[in-house]
Amino acid sequence: MDETNSEQALICIPGQILCASSEFTVAGEGTYEKLGYVHATLAGIVQMKKREKNTYISVVSFGGGATVPVIGDIVTARITAVQHRMSKCRILCIGKTPLNRTLRGIIRKEDVRATEVDRVEMHKCFRPGDIILARVLHQIELNVFHLSTADNELGVVVALSPSSRATWGAEPIPMVPICWTEVQCPVTLVKEPRKVAKVVPEKGEALKKNLELF
């Protein structure tokens, strides 16, 4: 049975250290672990719940709670930069819930796919402007999350053709997946490498509706 420690309400601000982390401490919603400590991601009231040997720590926002991803969540994100060892992105949605504030994501080379990790080349997997589906691995710091596209259903779901990327104000032309590692422009027939996601039709339609907001 859960036991909530409510002897004293502790108010916190984003980034504040709440306690030292240990094998019996679990960082819950509104918190993250860094350098041996549990930090708050929100301004609100700290809640600690004990279950057997573990203590679960979370933060309840004064405004009723802000939407933040937790470990295992599937997020929709837009790639903003591609480097040799990682790609950076901006998280747009958590599941079907669009965000109204900026959350950033990082995909490391070893988390792009599940096989042949040592052969991954980031520029052949993602390009700036790509829309991806990714899974949350953990929170790195305030508003920054470590993501993975290693599953078959994760990766690039929308890629724009080189011509529409290069021309300011041009009508965007979505490229068409032709295999799990390549997409093609339907107009120019130019091909580009990608880590393509396997998206089922129902999820694809829901994703299109979400992306209309951005």
C-alpha positions as CSV (number, residue, x, y, z in Angstrom):
1,M,0.0,0.0,0.0
2,D,1.2,3.5,-0.8
3,E,2.1,5.8,2.0
4,T,2.4,9.5,1.2
5,N,4.6,11.6,3.3
6,S,2.5,14.8,3.9
7,E,4.0,16.0,7.1
8,Q,5.4,19.1,5.4
9,A,4.7,20.5,2.0
10,L,8.0,21.3,0.2
11,I,7.8,23.9,-2.6
12,C,10.4,23.8,-5.3
13,I,11.5,25.6,-8.5
14,P,12.8,24.1,-11.8
15,G,16.3,22.8,-11.4
16,Q,16.3,22.6,-7.6
17,I,17.9,19.6,-6.0
18,L,15.3,17.6,-4.1
19,C,17.4,14.8,-2.7
20,A,20.4,12.5,-3.4
21,S,19.6,9.6,-5.7
22,S,20.1,6.0,-4.7
23,E,19.0,2.5,-5.7
24,F,15.9,3.0,-3.6
25,T,15.0,6.4,-5.0
26,V,12.8,6.7,-8.1
27,A,12.5,10.0,-10.0
28,G,8.9,10.4,-11.1
29,E,6.9,12.9,-13.0
30,G,8.3,16.4,-12.8
31,T,11.8,15.3,-11.8
32,Y,15.0,14.0,-13.3
33,E,18.3,12.5,-12.1
34,K,21.7,14.1,-12.7
35,L,25.1,13.7,-11.1
36,G,23.8,11.7,-8.2
37,Y,20.8,13.9,-7.3
38,V,17.1,14.2,-8.1
39,H,16.2,17.6,-9.6
40,A,12.8,19.3,-10.2
41,T,11.7,20.1,-13.7
42,L,8.6,22.1,-12.6
43,A,7.7,24.8,-10.0
44,G,5.3,23.1,-7.6
45,I,4.9,20.9,-4.6
46,V,7.1,17.9,-4.0
47,Q,5.4,14.6,-3.3
48,M,7.1,11.5,-1.9
49,K,5.4,8.1,-1.9
50,K,6.9,5.0,-0.3
51,R,6.3,1.5,-1.6
52,E,8.2,-1.3,0.1
53,K,11.9,-0.2,0.0
54,N,11.5,2.4,-2.8
55,T,10.7,6.1,-2.5
56,Y,9.0,7.7,-5.5
57,I,9.6,11.4,-5.9
58,S,7.4,13.7,-8.1
59,V,6.4,17.3,-8.5
60,V,2.9,18.6,-8.9
61,S,2.7,21.9,-10.7
62,F,0.8,24.8,-9.3
63,G,-0.9,25.2,-12.6
64,G,-2.2,21.7,-12.6
65,G,0.8,20.1,-14.2
66,A,2.8,20.6,-17.3
67,T,3.1,17.9,-19.9
68,V,6.5,16.3,-19.9
69,P,7.6,12.9,-21.4
70,V,8.6,10.0,-19.2
71,I,10.7,7.0,-19.9
72,G,9.1,4.9,-22.6
73,D,6.9,7.6,-24.1
74,I,6.8,7.9,-27.9
75,V,7.3,11.5,-29.1
76,T,7.1,13.3,-32.4
77,A,10.0,15.6,-33.0
78,R,11.6,17.8,-35.7
79,I,15.3,17.4,-36.4
80,T,17.2,20.7,-36.0
81,A,20.8,19.7,-36.4
82,V,22.8,16.6,-37.5
83,Q,26.3,16.1,-36.1
84,H,28.8,13.2,-36.4
85,R,28.0,11.6,-33.1
86,M,24.4,12.8,-32.5
87,S,21.3,14.6,-33.9
88,K,19.4,17.3,-32.1
89,C,15.7,17.8,-32.3
90,R,12.7,19.7,-30.9
91,I,9.9,17.6,-29.4
92,L,6.5,18.6,-30.9
93,C,4.1,16.0,-29.4
94,I,4.1,13.5,-26.6
95,G,1.9,10.7,-27.9
96,K,-1.1,12.5,-29.3
97,T,-0.6,15.6,-27.1
98,P,0.9,18.7,-28.8
99,L,3.3,20.8,-26.7
100,N,3.1,24.5,-26.2
101,R,6.6,24.9,-24.9
102,T,10.1,23.9,-26.1
103,L,11.5,20.5,-25.1
104,R,14.7,19.4,-26.8
105,G,15.9,15.9,-27.7
106,I,19.2,14.2,-28.5
107,I,19.6,11.0,-30.5
108,R,23.1,9.5,-30.1
109,K,24.7,7.4,-32.8
110,E,24.4,4.2,-30.8
111,D,20.6,4.7,-30.4
112,V,19.6,5.2,-34.0
113,R,19.0,1.5,-34.8
114,A,19.2,-1.8,-33.1
115,T,21.7,-3.6,-35.4
116,E,25.0,-2.7,-37.0
117,V,25.4,0.3,-34.6
118,D,29.1,0.7,-35.5
119,R,28.1,1.4,-39.1
120,V,25.6,4.2,-38.5
121,E,26.3,7.5,-40.2
122,M,24.1,10.2,-38.8
123,H,23.8,12.2,-42.0
124,K,22.5,9.1,-43.7
125,C,19.8,8.7,-41.1
126,F,18.4,12.2,-40.5
127,R,18.4,15.6,-42.1
128,P,17.4,19.0,-40.6
129,G,13.6,19.5,-41.0
130,D,12.8,15.7,-40.8
131,I,9.9,14.7,-38.6
132,I,10.6,11.6,-36.6
133,L,9.0,9.3,-34.1
134,A,11.3,8.4,-31.1
135,R,11.2,6.7,-27.7
136,V,12.2,8.5,-24.5
137,L,15.2,6.8,-22.8
138,H,15.7,9.2,-20.0
139,Q,15.9,12.9,-19.1
140,I,19.4,14.4,-19.5
141,E,18.7,17.8,-17.9
142,L,15.9,20.3,-17.6
143,N,13.9,20.2,-20.8
144,V,16.4,18.0,-22.6
145,F,15.7,14.3,-23.2
146,H,17.7,11.3,-24.5
147,L,15.8,9.7,-27.4
148,S,16.0,6.4,-29.4
149,T,14.8,5.4,-32.9
150,A,16.1,1.8,-32.6
151,D,12.7,0.1,-33.0
152,N,11.3,-0.6,-36.5
153,E,8.3,1.7,-36.0
154,L,10.6,4.6,-35.0
155,G,12.6,6.9,-37.2
156,V,11.8,9.4,-40.0
157,V,8.1,9.7,-40.9
158,V,8.2,12.9,-42.9
159,A,11.1,14.1,-45.0
160,L,11.0,17.0,-47.4
161,S,12.5,16.9,-50.9
162,P,15.9,18.7,-51.4
163,S,14.2,21.2,-53.8
164,S,11.7,22.4,-51.2
165,R,14.4,22.5,-48.5
166,A,16.6,24.7,-50.6
167,T,14.0,27.2,-51.8
168,W,12.6,29.6,-49.2
169,G,8.8,29.7,-49.3
170,A,8.6,26.8,-51.7
171,E,5.7,24.4,-51.3
172,P,7.0,21.5,-49.2
173,I,7.1,18.2,-51.1
174,P,7.1,15.1,-48.8
175,M,9.4,12.4,-50.0
176,V,8.2,8.8,-50.3
177,P,9.8,5.8,-48.5
178,I,11.0,3.2,-51.0
179,C,12.8,1.0,-48.4
180,W,13.8,1.1,-44.7
181,T,16.9,3.1,-45.6
182,E,15.9,5.4,-48.4
183,V,13.3,8.0,-49.5
184,Q,12.6,9.5,-52.9
185,C,11.2,12.8,-54.2
186,P,8.0,12.0,-56.3
187,V,8.7,15.0,-58.5
188,T,12.5,15.0,-59.2
189,L,13.0,11.3,-58.4
190,V,16.0,12.3,-56.3
191,K,16.8,9.6,-53.6
192,E,18.2,10.3,-50.1
193,P,19.2,7.9,-47.3
194,R,17.2,7.9,-44.1
195,K,16.4,5.7,-41.1
196,V,12.7,5.2,-42.1
197,A,10.0,4.4,-39.6
198,K,7.5,1.7,-40.3
199,V,4.2,3.6,-39.6
200,V,0.9,1.8,-39.6
201,P,-1.9,3.7,-41.6
202,E,-3.9,4.7,-38.5
203,K,-0.9,6.2,-36.7
204,G,0.1,7.9,-40.0
205,E,-3.2,9.7,-40.2
206,A,-3.1,10.8,-36.6
207,L,0.4,12.0,-37.1
208,K,-0.6,14.2,-40.1
209,K,-3.3,15.8,-38.0
210,N,-0.9,16.6,-35.2
211,L,1.7,18.1,-37.6
212,E,-0.9,20.5,-39.1
213,L,-0.5,22.4,-35.8
214,F,3.1,23.2,-36.5
